[in-house]
């Protein structure tokens, strides 16, 4: 081999070695890049695999949060209807302590109410009189009494409940009476009007002789009454007189406008407005409905009484069968001619009922 040939061989060998180095370096670079790429991919895969677990944890944490329930809707207690109040009233009257100076059922008196009522009761006692009263809240049936179980002479305070009993039991046709539809009805109209408006004893006795006590005793059945009508008048308790007026409220004001005897009921209630010598009516204005009947006797037959009882309904009250209003009050005393004492008691009772 010549020197030229040797030199050419050395050059070709060097070029070959250079190419192999380049190939090897490239291969190594590709391998390195490939490994790096696989590492990144592996990291991403690992992260992706972990993501559902994190999501599940977040979901579990979300589920673990306490559930906030919406506030319950306030319960609105509907106003009792008269059909509910009347039996509640009779039940509360049954529960009253009739011998107590001041008792209540279905209501708690506050200190001011108690103090004021006790003061009025003491007014009678301090001047040597006996007195009892019962008031029934016709919005609820709650009752308050002072010596409510003590029998006392009714005098003419029994006349209005007696006539209501005739109408409600059907002993008289109150529609016919109201309109004087017949000669007999016209006669009864006159008797009832005189009895209620001016407390005429003769007209009352004419009614009693014709119809007797049976309608009244039938009318009181189921009310819990233990004293009733004994002859024209008699002794009753304030609790039982209050029962009679609760019955009267139900009859006079509980009927719908289209009731068969609505006209007669309205007429009958009207005859009890501005009743003679009514202490209850005296403390109320023209706009209020007061249906009442007083009674008095000043020593005839050694009997003494000055009584009043009836219904008070605030001005503007309507649909009383659906939303009963007002109260029933019965006062029995022997404080003859002491209008001041009865009027003061009636006013204090009214104040207490307005504050209830």
VMD Tcl script that draws the C-alpha trace (Angstrom):
set ca {
  {0.00 0.00 0.00}
  {1.32 3.25 -0.96}
  {1.57 6.20 1.29}
  {-1.27 7.87 -0.58}
  {-3.49 4.84 -0.17}
  {-2.68 4.64 3.52}
  {-3.52 8.25 4.01}
  {-6.89 7.80 2.25}
  {-7.68 4.74 4.39}
  {-6.96 6.66 7.58}
  {-9.25 9.51 6.45}
  {-12.12 7.10 5.64}
  {-11.70 5.38 9.02}
  {-11.84 8.71 10.83}
  {-14.98 9.74 8.94}
  {-16.62 6.38 9.75}
  {-15.79 6.70 13.41}
  {-17.21 10.23 13.42}
  {-20.46 9.05 11.84}
  {-20.84 6.25 14.44}
  {-20.24 8.71 17.28}
  {-22.98 10.95 15.85}
  {-25.35 8.00 15.49}
  {-24.58 6.79 19.02}
  {-25.02 10.28 20.46}
  {-28.30 10.72 18.62}
  {-29.50 7.37 19.86}
  {-28.57 8.23 23.38}
  {-30.32 11.63 23.06}
  {-33.49 10.01 21.68}
  {-33.42 7.45 24.49}
  {-33.03 10.16 27.08}
  {-35.82 12.24 25.63}
  {-38.02 9.16 25.40}
  {-37.38 8.33 29.04}
  {-38.14 11.87 30.07}
  {-41.35 11.83 28.06}
  {-42.39 8.55 29.65}
  {-41.71 9.98 33.10}
  {-43.91 12.99 32.42}
  {-46.63 10.73 31.06}
  {-46.34 8.47 34.08}
  {-46.61 11.49 36.40}
  {-49.66 12.74 34.52}
  {-51.25 9.30 34.66}
  {-50.56 9.10 38.38}
  {-52.05 12.54 38.89}
  {-55.10 11.61 36.83}
  {-55.55 8.44 38.84}
  {-55.38 10.43 42.05}
  {-57.90 13.03 40.86}
  {-61.00 10.83 41.23}
  {-60.03 10.07 44.81}
  {-59.72 13.77 45.52}
  {-63.06 14.37 43.86}
  {-64.63 11.56 45.88}
  {-63.18 13.06 49.05}
  {-64.60 16.44 48.17}
  {-67.96 14.80 47.52}
  {-67.81 13.00 50.87}
  {-66.91 16.24 52.62}
  {-69.79 17.96 50.88}
  {-72.13 15.19 51.97}
  {-70.86 15.41 55.50}
  {-71.96 19.06 55.83}
  {-75.09 19.41 58.03}
  {-78.32 19.82 56.08}
  {-80.03 23.10 56.85}
  {-83.77 22.48 57.04}
  {-86.12 25.34 56.14}
  {-87.83 27.01 59.10}
  {-91.20 25.41 59.82}
  {-94.21 27.40 58.69}
  {-95.80 29.10 61.72}
  {-99.04 27.45 62.81}
  {-101.94 29.90 62.69}
  {-104.63 28.98 65.20}
  {-108.00 29.73 63.65}
  {-110.53 31.76 65.59}
  {-112.97 29.39 67.31}
  {-116.46 29.44 65.88}
  {-119.49 29.99 68.06}
  {-120.26 26.28 67.73}
  {-116.94 25.64 69.50}
  {-117.12 28.49 72.02}
  {-120.53 27.61 73.46}
  {-119.62 24.08 74.69}
  {-116.27 25.44 75.93}
  {-118.19 28.08 77.91}
  {-120.46 25.49 79.52}
  {-117.44 23.33 80.37}
  {-115.64 26.27 81.99}
  {-118.76 27.27 83.92}
  {-118.87 23.73 85.27}
  {-115.28 24.07 86.50}
  {-115.73 27.35 88.38}
  {-115.43 27.32 92.16}
  {-118.82 28.78 93.01}
  {-117.87 29.60 96.61}
  {-114.69 31.51 95.82}
  {-114.36 35.28 96.13}
  {-112.75 35.26 92.69}
  {-112.36 32.19 90.50}
  {-111.59 31.61 86.85}
  {-111.60 28.77 84.33}
  {-109.95 28.86 80.93}
  {-108.06 32.08 81.69}
  {-105.45 33.41 84.14}
  {-106.18 36.85 85.54}
  {-103.25 39.24 85.75}
  {-102.57 41.15 88.94}
  {-104.24 44.35 87.77}
  {-107.42 42.58 86.67}
  {-107.58 40.64 89.92}
  {-106.96 43.73 92.05}
  {-109.60 45.83 90.29}
  {-112.28 43.12 90.42}
  {-111.55 42.41 94.07}
  {-111.94 46.12 94.82}
  {-115.40 46.17 93.23}
  {-116.46 43.06 95.14}
  {-115.25 44.62 98.38}
  {-117.34 47.74 97.65}
  {-120.50 45.64 98.07}
  {-119.25 43.78 101.15}
  {-118.08 46.96 102.86}
  {-121.58 48.42 102.64}
  {-123.34 45.32 103.91}
  {-124.53 43.86 100.60}
  {-124.23 40.46 99.02}
  {-123.14 40.28 95.41}
  {-122.13 37.66 92.89}
  {-121.19 37.87 89.25}
  {-120.07 35.69 86.35}
  {-118.58 36.86 83.06}
  {-117.99 34.59 80.06}
  {-115.64 35.62 77.26}
  {-117.53 34.68 74.09}
  {-114.33 34.74 72.05}
  {-112.95 31.73 73.92}
  {-115.48 30.44 76.45}
  {-113.27 31.43 79.42}
  {-115.20 32.31 82.60}
  {-114.62 34.41 85.73}
  {-116.82 34.38 88.83}
  {-117.24 35.81 92.28}
  {-119.45 33.69 94.55}
  {-120.99 32.36 91.35}
  {-122.58 29.35 93.03}
  {-124.61 31.34 95.58}
  {-128.39 31.19 94.80}
  {-130.02 34.62 94.79}
  {-133.45 35.94 93.90}
  {-133.75 36.68 90.19}
  {-136.49 39.32 90.26}
  {-137.17 40.43 86.68}
  {-133.70 39.47 85.36}
  {-135.19 36.06 84.51}
  {-137.68 37.49 82.02}
  {-135.40 37.75 78.98}
  {-133.99 34.20 79.24}
  {-137.52 32.93 79.71}
  {-138.70 34.56 76.48}
  {-135.64 33.34 74.56}
  {-136.47 29.82 75.72}
  {-139.99 30.17 74.29}
  {-138.56 31.21 70.93}
  {-135.74 28.68 70.70}
  {-137.85 25.68 71.72}
  {-140.56 26.69 69.24}
  {-143.17 27.32 71.92}
  {-143.80 30.56 70.03}
  {-143.30 31.23 66.33}
  {-140.88 34.11 66.68}
  {-141.09 35.11 63.01}
  {-144.86 35.36 63.22}
  {-144.59 37.29 66.49}
  {-142.02 39.71 65.05}
  {-144.28 40.54 62.11}
  {-147.61 40.23 63.99}
  {-148.61 37.82 61.25}
  {-151.82 36.80 63.03}
  {-153.99 38.26 65.74}
  {-152.51 35.83 68.27}
  {-148.96 36.66 67.14}
  {-149.72 40.36 67.45}
  {-150.90 39.78 71.02}
  {-147.69 37.91 71.84}
  {-145.67 40.69 70.23}
  {-147.21 43.16 72.65}
  {-146.68 40.93 75.67}
  {-143.02 40.29 74.84}
  {-142.25 43.92 74.01}
  {-143.74 45.19 77.28}
  {-142.04 42.49 79.32}
  {-138.58 43.18 77.90}
  {-138.60 46.94 77.47}
  {-140.35 48.15 80.62}
  {-140.30 44.96 82.72}
  {-144.09 44.79 82.96}
  {-144.94 42.09 85.51}
  {-148.49 41.58 84.25}
  {-147.42 40.84 80.68}
  {-144.73 38.47 81.93}
  {-147.23 36.62 84.10}
  {-149.58 36.32 81.10}
  {-146.79 34.64 79.13}
  {-145.90 32.34 82.03}
  {-149.53 31.29 82.60}
  {-149.82 30.33 78.94}
  {-146.50 28.51 78.44}
  {-145.31 27.57 81.93}
  {-141.78 26.54 82.92}
  {-141.44 23.49 80.64}
  {-139.87 25.32 77.66}
  {-137.23 26.86 79.92}
  {-136.32 23.56 81.57}
  {-136.10 21.93 78.12}
  {-133.94 24.84 76.94}
  {-131.53 24.43 79.86}
  {-131.06 20.69 79.32}
  {-127.44 19.95 78.50}
  {-126.11 23.28 79.80}
  {-125.20 21.94 83.23}
  {-127.66 24.21 85.01}
  {-128.57 23.11 88.54}
  {-130.98 25.96 89.33}
  {-133.70 27.09 86.98}
  {-137.14 28.56 86.96}
  {-139.33 28.00 90.01}
  {-142.63 29.71 89.46}
  {-142.59 33.13 87.87}
  {-139.24 33.97 89.39}
  {-137.14 32.04 91.92}
  {-133.56 31.71 93.10}
  {-130.74 31.03 90.65}
  {-126.97 31.19 90.80}
  {-124.98 33.67 88.74}
  {-123.33 30.67 87.07}
  {-126.71 29.37 85.89}
  {-127.89 32.85 84.84}
  {-124.70 33.10 82.78}
  {-125.54 29.72 81.21}
  {-128.90 31.13 80.16}
  {-127.24 34.11 78.49}
  {-124.64 31.95 76.73}
  {-127.60 30.02 75.31}
  {-129.23 33.33 74.39}
  {-126.08 34.58 72.62}
  {-125.99 31.37 70.59}
  {-129.64 31.70 69.62}
  {-129.84 35.44 69.00}
  {-126.53 35.99 67.22}
  {-125.44 32.58 65.99}
  {-127.93 32.28 63.15}
  {-126.97 33.03 59.58}
  {-128.81 35.79 57.75}
  {-130.74 33.23 55.70}
  {-131.88 31.15 58.69}
  {-135.62 30.48 58.68}
  {-136.20 32.48 61.86}
  {-133.48 35.12 61.36}
  {-136.01 37.93 61.17}
  {-137.59 36.89 64.43}
  {-134.24 36.53 66.20}
  {-133.17 39.99 65.12}
  {-136.43 41.47 66.33}
  {-136.17 39.69 69.69}
  {-132.60 40.91 70.30}
  {-133.73 44.44 69.47}
  {-136.35 44.34 72.24}
  {-133.52 43.88 74.75}
  {-131.68 47.04 73.69}
  {-131.70 49.96 76.16}
  {-133.48 47.80 78.72}
  {-134.96 49.72 81.65}
  {-132.53 50.24 84.58}
  {-129.77 48.19 82.93}
  {-126.42 48.98 84.54}
  {-124.69 47.05 81.75}
  {-126.28 49.19 79.05}
  {-125.39 52.33 81.01}
  {-121.64 51.84 80.55}
  {-121.72 51.23 76.80}
  {-122.05 53.52 73.82}
  {-124.64 53.55 71.09}
  {-122.43 51.67 68.63}
  {-122.10 48.61 70.83}
  {-124.73 45.89 70.96}
  {-126.07 45.39 74.48}
  {-128.96 42.96 74.95}
  {-129.77 42.86 78.66}
  {-132.47 42.62 81.30}
  {-132.29 44.09 84.78}
  {-134.38 43.00 87.76}
  {-135.16 44.66 91.08}
  {-137.39 44.33 94.12}
  {-137.28 46.57 97.18}
  {-138.67 44.52 100.08}
  {-142.00 43.20 98.82}
  {-142.45 39.80 100.41}
  {-139.22 40.52 102.30}
  {-137.29 40.13 99.03}
  {-134.44 42.42 98.01}
  {-132.65 42.33 94.69}
  {-130.93 44.55 92.21}
  {-129.66 42.46 89.31}
  {-128.61 42.77 85.70}
  {-127.52 40.31 83.05}
  {-126.99 40.23 79.32}
  {-124.72 40.29 76.30}
  {-122.16 42.91 75.22}
  {-120.81 42.89 71.65}
  {-118.28 45.47 70.35}
  {-119.25 47.91 67.64}
  {-118.72 46.69 64.11}
  {-118.70 42.99 64.94}
  {-120.10 40.85 62.13}
  {-120.61 37.16 61.31}
  {-120.67 36.25 64.99}
  {-121.27 32.57 64.26}
  {-117.84 32.44 62.57}
  {-116.03 34.99 64.73}
  {-117.79 35.36 68.08}
  {-117.04 38.56 69.97}
  {-117.91 40.21 73.26}
  {-119.03 38.61 76.49}
  {-121.91 37.54 78.69}
  {-122.27 39.10 82.16}
  {-124.60 38.11 85.01}
  {-124.74 40.15 88.24}
  {-126.95 39.19 91.19}
  {-127.04 41.43 94.27}
  {-129.30 42.62 97.06}
  {-127.97 46.19 96.78}
  {-131.34 47.80 96.13}
  {-131.24 51.07 94.20}
  {-127.44 51.11 94.21}
  {-126.95 51.80 90.54}
  {-123.51 53.19 91.37}
  {-122.25 49.85 92.68}
  {-123.58 47.78 89.76}
  {-122.43 50.30 87.18}
  {-118.92 50.37 88.67}
  {-118.78 46.56 88.62}
  {-120.05 46.44 85.02}
  {-117.40 48.99 83.98}
  {-114.58 47.12 85.72}
  {-115.65 43.85 84.12}
  {-115.70 45.56 80.73}
  {-112.19 46.93 81.32}
  {-110.96 43.45 82.23}
  {-112.52 41.89 79.14}
  {-111.01 44.52 76.85}
  {-107.59 43.88 78.36}
  {-107.89 40.10 77.97}
}
mol new
graphics top color blue
foreach p $ca { graphics top sphere $p radius 0.5 }
foreach p [lrange $ca 0 end-1] q [lrange $ca 1 end] { graphics top cylinder $p $q radius 0.2 }
display resetview
